[in-house]
Each structure stands twice: as C-alpha cells, then as structure tokens.
Amino acid sequence: MSLLVLGFSMDKQTFALVLEAHRGKLLFACSLVLLMWTLDAFKFIFLTKAAGEKLSFRLSMLLVWLNYFGCAITPMQSGGGPFQIYLLYKNGISVGKGFAITLVRTLLTLFVLGLAFPVALLLQPDLLQGHHYLKGFITYVLVLLMAIWGLVTLSLVRPDWIKRWARVGTLWLKRLGVVKPGKVLRIVRHIGREIDVYNDNIRLFCTSGRKDLFYATLLAILQVVAQLSVLPCLIWAMGLPVEYLKALLLQALFLFLLYFVPTPGGSGAAEGGAAAVFRLLVPWNMAGLMAISWRFLTEYTGILLGTWVALRYLGWNLAEQLMQEKGQEDTVEGE
C-alpha cells in the first residue's frame, strides 16, 4: 500500500524537495517521537502509581513499545492492551489491576483525540465541509465509542452482569472443548476475582489516585501534542508553508477514526487515508511522501521496537506459556 501511495503521488518536484530538505528539522521531528514515547512511559508510571503499584521507567518504555506491536497485528488496534497486561502480570501486577491500568490509558488517549471534534468544529467550521465520506465514518465511530463507554460504565455499575456473561462464555468454551470440565469452576472464580480487582482499582483512580490520574491526563495531552507535531515538523523541513493548528486538528480526527478501522493496525487505511487527508495541508505530489514518512516515524519505529520486546521478553510461545502458568496457578488454588 505504501508503494502504491508513493507511486500515485510523487513526481520530479517531490525528489527535488526531498534533496533540499533541512536535516536539522528532520532530526527535530525524530526527537519529537522520542519525546512522545517518554511522555507515554511516564503516563504509564503515574497510572500504575494511582493503582497502588510501582513501575520502573525501563519497564514502562517496554510496555509502550509492546503496545505498538500488539496494535499492529490485531484489528481495530485492540491487541496492545492484552500484551501489556501479560507483561504487567509477569512483573507481579494482577490481571484485573493491569486491565484497569491499560483501559484507563486507552480511554485517556481516546478522550484527548476526541476533543478534536468540538475544537475542529469551533475553530475550523469548514474543515469537514464537502467530505461526506468522512462525516459518515465519524458517525460510525461515535456509535462504537458510545458502545465502549456503555460497557465500561456497565462494568462499574453492574459487575455482577459481567461476571454472569463470563460464566456463560466459559460454559460455551467448555462445550466447544476449549476448556476442560474440571477447570470451569476455578476459571469462573478466578475471573470473578479479577473483575473485583478491576472494579476496586477503577475506584482507586477516582479516590486516592486522583492526583496521579490528573498528572497522567496532562501527560496524555502533551504526548498527543508531541505526536501530532511530527507532521508539521516534516512539512517545515521540506520548506513548505505550515498550518500548525489545522494540521493538529486533521491528524487528531484521522487518528481517532483510525482506532476503529477493522484492519490490523489500521494498515492500508492509514497510508491511503493519510495521503488523502494530508492533501489538505500540502500539494498532492508531497501528500503521499508526508503520509509514509509520518507513519514510519510515529508508528513503524515503535512497531519494530515492539517486535523486539515481544520476542525478547515474551517469546514465540506466549499463549502456551500463559496457559501453563494459568494451569499451575489453578492447581495451587485447588490445593
């Protein structure tokens, strides 16, 4: 997809601009990526502290990169959280607490990106005019977002319903032969305990952990601003005029929508969609190059590092190892 985007958009003038690009400004764009990762890592540290746990900066950075890997290989970027939960579990943090931490982290990012909708309509009312496909996709995303918030609210208000659904799901897995009959009760009990831990930790964020949650929210805002500043910096390095506020709003809208694209990591839609969106900021002969460069710096570098983390710290047999440890834990609990 990247080659197609470049092939349809680049021309001789594109190569001329690339050769004249300012190296110092390109280096500054790379430094923004490092800043983005660092802010995300500290956000993780404060969220973990709000849940009553401690997390080293090194482990937090590994979790940040692992999230890129998980998101890249799963539809709707949904796999980052489970990988992070597993690594937290390997470092002594329970599944329920890890789920609460990663869920709040994701919701913070969606909340910050979601603010782009009212801000864009307020500051740039003509931004979406004439883009009917974009308006339709926004409606689709808003429906999904309402469903997510509904499930989160339900998990806090009526955790007994979630436990009941978990019991039903476990029984279905037993019928399919995935779960052995002798382990059904222990699995149901374990899931129930983790749901209680998750609820307790969500309440911690709103009580004793409010201060740390506030710091994490500030870091989430700064992280998103750093991420969205990479593209304007790339445009700046090419010697093209920069509309900074417009660039931030368009990227925020696009990234928010990308969370709900049903392809692994938003692949395909990310490159082609970015080129179409960035055409509103730069000439078409530069839009494809900007899209690929932006995607490489903000996503692919993290995915490469995340792949190394997955292989180094989780290994190829992640699922098998997890099931073995889970079986040993159930055996100890049964005794």
C-alpha positions as a printed NumPy array, in Angstrom:
array([[  0.   ,   0.   ,   0.   ],
       [  2.832,   2.383,   0.817],
       [  4.41 ,   1.838,  -2.617],
       [  1.068,   2.5  ,  -4.317],
       [  0.595,   5.737,  -2.38 ],
       [  4.097,   6.905,  -3.304],
       [  3.725,   5.799,  -6.913],
       [  0.493,   7.715,  -7.476],
       [  1.578,  10.898,  -5.739],
       [  5.294,  11.54 ,  -6.292],
       [  6.823,  13.394,  -9.235],
       [ 10.118,  15.111, -10.129],
       [  9.377,  18.084,  -7.9  ],
       [  8.945,  15.716,  -4.95 ],
       [ 12.501,  14.418,  -5.345],
       [ 13.82 ,  17.965,  -5.642],
       [ 12.154,  18.975,  -2.366],
       [ 13.46 ,  15.851,  -0.627],
       [ 17.026,  16.61 ,  -1.68 ],
       [ 16.674,  20.14 ,  -0.311],
       [ 15.104,  19.032,   2.989],
       [ 16.56 ,  20.599,   6.134],
       [ 18.322,  17.844,   8.084],
       [ 18.174,  19.65 ,  11.405],
       [ 14.405,  19.971,  11.174],
       [ 14.11 ,  16.298,  10.224],
       [ 16.177,  15.437,  13.285],
       [ 13.831,  17.562,  15.375],
       [ 10.897,  15.508,  14.036],
       [ 12.697,  12.349,  15.199],
       [ 13.268,  13.888,  18.627],
       [  9.517,  14.516,  18.9  ],
       [  8.98 ,  10.756,  18.513],
       [ 11.384,  10.096,  21.404],
       [  9.536,  12.713,  23.453],
       [  6.211,  11.068,  22.598],
       [  7.452,   7.685,  23.86 ],
       [  8.906,   9.22 ,  27.02 ],
       [  5.685,  11.041,  27.889],
       [  3.693,   7.852,  27.256],
       [  6.043,   5.933,  29.571],
       [  5.634,   8.451,  32.39 ],
       [  1.881,   8.368,  31.846],
       [  2.014,   4.626,  32.445],
       [  4.076,   5.175,  35.603],
       [  1.543,   7.615,  37.072],
       [ -1.427,   5.376,  36.208],
       [  0.292,   2.422,  37.845],
       [  1.048,   4.567,  40.897],
       [ -2.629,   5.598,  41.037],
       [ -3.466,   1.882,  41.228],
       [ -1.105,   1.418,  44.182],
       [  1.764,  -0.192,  42.246],
       [  5.263,   0.857,  41.196],
       [  6.613,   0.68 ,  37.678],
       [ 10.18 ,   1.385,  36.575],
       [ 10.838,   3.702,  33.631],
       [ 12.562,   0.864,  31.762],
       [  9.587,  -1.471,  32.071],
       [  7.226,   1.366,  31.19 ],
       [  9.118,   2.008,  27.936],
       [  8.937,  -1.69 ,  27.1  ],
       [  5.175,  -1.554,  27.636],
       [  4.899,   1.468,  25.329],
       [  6.729,  -0.302,  22.502],
       [  4.881,  -3.57 ,  23.121],
       [  1.611,  -1.701,  22.654],
       [  2.689,  -0.706,  19.123],
       [  3.395,  -4.345,  18.284],
       [  0.072,  -5.594,  19.678],
       [ -1.917,  -2.886,  17.898],
       [ -0.16 ,  -3.576,  14.59 ],
       [ -1.185,  -7.244,  14.409],
       [ -4.791,  -7.003,  15.615],
       [ -7.972,  -5.473,  14.147],
       [ -9.04 ,  -2.053,  15.475],
       [ -5.685,  -1.818,  17.307],
       [ -7.153,  -3.945,  20.105],
       [ -4.174,  -6.209,  20.835],
       [ -1.884,  -3.756,  22.594],
       [ -3.717,  -3.959,  25.904],
       [ -3.623,  -7.775,  26.312],
       [  0.12 ,  -7.845,  25.604],
       [  0.695,  -5.096,  28.154],
       [ -1.491,  -6.859,  30.719],
       [  0.531, -10.037,  30.273],
       [  3.865,  -8.25 ,  30.733],
       [  2.493,  -6.483,  33.817],
       [  1.3  ,  -9.865,  35.099],
       [  4.799, -11.279,  34.571],
       [  6.109,  -8.425,  36.727],
       [  3.791,  -9.03 ,  39.672],
       [  0.698,  -6.958,  38.787],
       [ -2.59 ,  -8.885,  38.736],
       [ -4.649,  -9.25 ,  35.564],
       [ -7.547,  -7.215,  36.963],
       [ -5.282,  -4.355,  38.031],
       [ -3.394,  -4.486,  34.73 ],
       [ -6.666,  -4.375,  32.812],
       [ -7.781,  -1.298,  34.78 ],
       [ -4.462,   0.472,  34.099],
       [ -4.393,  -0.259,  30.357],
       [ -8.089,   0.546,  29.944],
       [ -7.737,   3.977,  31.58 ],
       [ -4.617,   4.624,  29.487],
       [ -6.502,   3.895,  26.257],
       [ -9.544,   5.914,  27.313],
       [ -7.314,   8.906,  28.125],
       [ -5.862,   8.818,  24.6  ],
       [ -9.316,   8.495,  23.026],
       [-10.583,  11.325,  25.218],
       [ -7.779,  13.684,  24.128],
       [ -8.189,  12.793,  20.449],
       [-11.968,  13.   ,  20.81 ],
       [-11.638,  16.623,  21.924],
       [-10.585,  17.363,  18.352],
       [-14.201,  17.07 ,  17.186],
       [-15.64 ,  20.044,  19.099],
       [-12.39 ,  22.014,  18.759],
       [-12.321,  21.456,  14.996],
       [-15.948,  22.484,  14.605],
       [-15.329,  25.56 ,  16.739],
       [-12.036,  26.774,  15.261],
       [-12.277,  25.324,  11.745],
       [-16.022,  25.056,  10.931],
       [-15.313,  24.497,   7.221],
       [-12.869,  21.655,   7.889],
       [-15.368,  18.855,   7.167],
       [-17.404,  20.619,   4.515],
       [-17.602,  18.653,   1.28 ],
       [-16.21 ,  15.465,   2.858],
       [-19.371,  13.375,   3.172],
       [-17.482,  10.076,   3.489],
       [-15.631,  11.481,   6.492],
       [-18.854,  12.581,   8.153],
       [-20.332,   9.109,   7.685],
       [-17.284,   7.449,   9.202],
       [-17.381,   9.848,  12.136],
       [-20.972,   8.763,  12.809],
       [-19.861,   5.11 ,  12.76 ],
       [-17.042,   5.857,  15.213],
       [-19.308,   7.807,  17.575],
       [-21.715,   4.849,  17.755],
       [-18.834,   2.487,  18.581],
       [-17.461,   4.923,  21.137],
       [-20.83 ,   5.163,  22.876],
       [-20.969,   1.359,  22.994],
       [-17.479,   1.211,  24.567],
       [-18.326,   3.817,  27.189],
       [-21.575,   1.947,  27.858],
       [-19.688,  -1.317,  28.514],
       [-17.162,   0.442,  30.761],
       [-19.959,   2.079,  32.739],
       [-21.814,  -1.226,  32.984],
       [-18.687,  -2.996,  34.251],
       [-18.508,  -0.476,  37.105],
       [-22.208,  -0.163,  37.928],
       [-23.222,  -3.801,  37.423],
       [-20.121,  -6.013,  37.714],
       [-22.409,  -8.954,  38.511],
       [-23.693,  -8.803,  34.921],
       [-20.128,  -9.017,  33.594],
       [-19.46 , -11.997,  35.853],
       [-22.641, -13.667,  34.572],
       [-21.567, -13.135,  30.946],
       [-18.116, -14.517,  31.821],
       [-19.752, -17.642,  33.265],
       [-21.842, -18.078,  30.135],
       [-18.773, -17.574,  27.921],
       [-16.777, -20.129,  29.932],
       [-19.575, -22.695,  29.607],
       [-19.656, -22.146,  25.856],
       [-15.902, -22.69 ,  25.708],
       [-16.387, -25.928,  27.651],
       [-18.971, -27.095,  25.103],
       [-16.531, -26.295,  22.294],
       [-13.827, -28.324,  24.048],
       [-11.552, -25.349,  24.68 ],
       [-11.948, -25.521,  28.471],
       [-11.825, -28.821,  30.35 ],
       [-14.91 , -29.556,  32.515],
       [-12.793, -29.889,  35.674],
       [-11.427, -26.36 ,  35.318],
       [-14.692, -24.476,  34.67 ],
       [-15.379, -23.628,  38.314],
       [-11.817, -22.485,  39.027],
       [-11.752, -20.32 ,  35.885],
       [-15.092, -18.721,  36.758],
       [-13.893, -17.993,  40.302],
       [-10.63 , -16.555,  39.006],
       [-12.432, -14.294,  36.507],
       [-14.775, -13.135,  39.275],
       [-11.831, -12.193,  41.499],
       [-10.121, -10.306,  38.672],
       [-13.324,  -8.386,  37.907],
       [-13.476,  -7.356,  41.582],
       [ -9.818,  -6.255,  41.449],
       [-10.543,  -4.27 ,  38.273],
       [-13.501,  -2.505,  39.909],
       [-11.519,  -1.735,  43.055],
       [ -8.706,  -0.181,  41.019],
       [-11.015,   1.926,  38.866],
       [-12.402,   3.339,  42.127],
       [ -8.835,   3.974,  43.309],
       [ -8.311,   6.225,  40.279],
       [-11.26 ,   8.332,  41.41 ],
       [-10.285,   8.481,  45.123],
       [ -6.743,   8.155,  46.46 ],
       [ -5.251,   8.097,  42.968],
       [ -6.89 ,  11.297,  41.708],
       [ -3.665,  13.306,  41.854],
       [ -1.716,  10.743,  39.836],
       [ -4.634,  10.403,  37.396],
       [ -4.529,  14.18 ,  36.897],
       [ -0.795,  14.039,  36.097],
       [ -1.402,  11.126,  33.718],
       [ -4.083,  13.16 ,  31.94 ],
       [ -1.694,  16.105,  31.499],
       [  0.954,  13.74 ,  30.14 ],
       [ -1.605,  12.227,  27.757],
       [ -2.355,  15.69 ,  26.355],
       [  1.356,  16.519,  25.965],
       [  2.018,  13.123,  24.387],
       [ -0.697,  13.613,  21.767],
       [  0.543,  17.155,  21.016],
       [  4.094,  15.8  ,  20.538],
       [  2.79 ,  13.077,  18.241],
       [  0.684,  15.492,  16.196],
       [  3.618,  17.911,  15.898],
       [  5.703,  15.413,  13.9  ],
       [  3.835,  16.065,  10.637],
       [  4.062,  19.897,  10.792],
       [  7.774,  19.466,  11.506],
       [  8.186,  17.26 ,   8.415],
       [  6.326,  19.802,   6.287],
       [  8.526,  22.532,   7.761],
       [ 11.662,  20.549,   6.895],
       [ 10.547,  20.361,   3.253],
       [ 10.337,  24.143,   3.05 ],
       [  6.551,  24.16 ,   2.654],
       [  4.16 ,  26.518,   4.484],
       [  2.812,  25.041,   7.74 ],
       [ -0.731,  25.466,   9.057],
       [  0.038,  24.118,  12.518],
       [ -3.426,  24.255,  14.097],
       [ -5.118,  22.809,  11.021],
       [ -2.513,  20.041,  10.864],
       [ -3.099,  19.149,  14.527],
       [ -6.879,  19.012,  14.158],
       [ -6.824,  16.963,  10.945],
       [ -4.398,  14.439,  12.421],
       [ -6.389,  14.155,  15.641],
       [ -9.577,  13.461,  13.698],
       [ -7.804,  10.956,  11.47 ],
       [ -6.07 ,   9.109,  14.336],
       [ -9.318,   8.945,  16.269],
       [-11.047,   7.334,  13.276],
       [ -8.084,   5.012,  12.72 ],
       [ -8.683,   3.404,  16.122],
       [-11.879,   1.886,  14.716],
       [-10.672,   0.685,  11.313],
       [-11.174,  -3.129,  11.314],
       [ -7.784,  -3.938,   9.742],
       [ -4.672,  -4.918,  11.744],
       [ -3.099,  -1.684,  12.957],
       [ -5.297,   0.275,  10.554],
       [ -2.982,  -0.87 ,   7.741],
       [ -3.992,   0.189,   4.257],
       [ -6.456,   2.758,   5.505],
       [ -3.661,   4.507,   7.418],
       [ -1.386,   5.139,   4.441],
       [ -4.043,   5.844,   1.812],
       [ -6.266,   7.762,   4.213],
       [ -3.364,   9.85 ,   5.493],
       [ -2.375,  10.829,   1.951],
       [ -5.956,  11.923,   1.223],
       [ -6.183,  13.907,   4.47 ],
       [ -2.717,  15.465,   4.2  ],
       [ -3.626,  16.709,   0.723],
       [ -5.491,  19.442,   2.589],
       [ -2.147,  20.582,   4.037],
       [  0.424,  20.056,   1.244],
       [  0.391,  19.67 ,  -2.55 ],
       [ -0.634,  16.237,  -3.813],
       [  2.889,  15.444,  -5.021],
       [  4.019,  15.696,  -1.375],
       [  0.97 ,  14.209,   0.364],
       [  1.993,  10.573,  -0.193],
       [  5.553,  11.137,   0.968],
       [  4.339,  13.028,   4.044],
       [  1.897,  10.211,   4.849],
       [  4.536,   7.468,   4.607],
       [  7.191,   9.481,   6.478],
       [  4.715,  10.399,   9.222],
       [  3.531,   6.799,   9.507],
       [  7.094,   5.473,   9.614],
       [  8.242,   7.808,  12.376],
       [  5.161,   7.682,  14.607],
       [  4.188,   4.015,  14.13 ],
       [  6.644,   1.76 ,  12.305],
       [  9.629,   2.627,  14.514],
       [  7.54 ,   1.733,  17.567],
       [  6.321,  -1.461,  15.903],
       [  9.91 ,  -2.549,  15.171],
       [ 10.955,  -1.938,  18.775],
       [  7.751,  -3.593,  19.997],
       [  8.514,  -6.688,  17.909],
       [ 11.921,  -6.895,  19.59 ],
       [ 10.278,  -6.561,  23.025],
       [  7.73 ,  -9.284,  22.184],
       [ 10.425, -11.699,  21.043],
       [ 12.866, -10.82 ,  23.819],
       [ 10.525, -10.791,  26.802],
       [  7.517, -12.873,  25.728],
       [  8.863, -15.293,  23.136],
       [  7.06 , -17.038,  20.325],
       [  5.101, -19.379,  22.606],
       [  3.295, -16.634,  24.508],
       [ -0.121, -18.292,  24.581],
       [  1.298, -21.675,  25.543],
       [  3.356, -20.196,  28.383],
       [  0.395, -18.248,  29.68 ],
       [ -1.841, -21.324,  29.704],
       [  0.828, -23.357,  31.52 ],
       [  1.246, -20.683,  34.202],
       [ -2.516, -20.333,  34.49 ],
       [ -2.864, -24.097,  34.93 ],
       [ -0.183, -24.128,  37.644],
       [ -1.923, -21.241,  39.427],
       [ -5.261, -23.073,  39.32 ],
       [ -3.621, -26.229,  40.678],
       [ -2.154, -24.326,  43.631],
       [ -5.501, -22.661,  44.317],
       [ -7.27 , -26.019,  44.111],
       [ -4.905, -27.479,  46.692]])
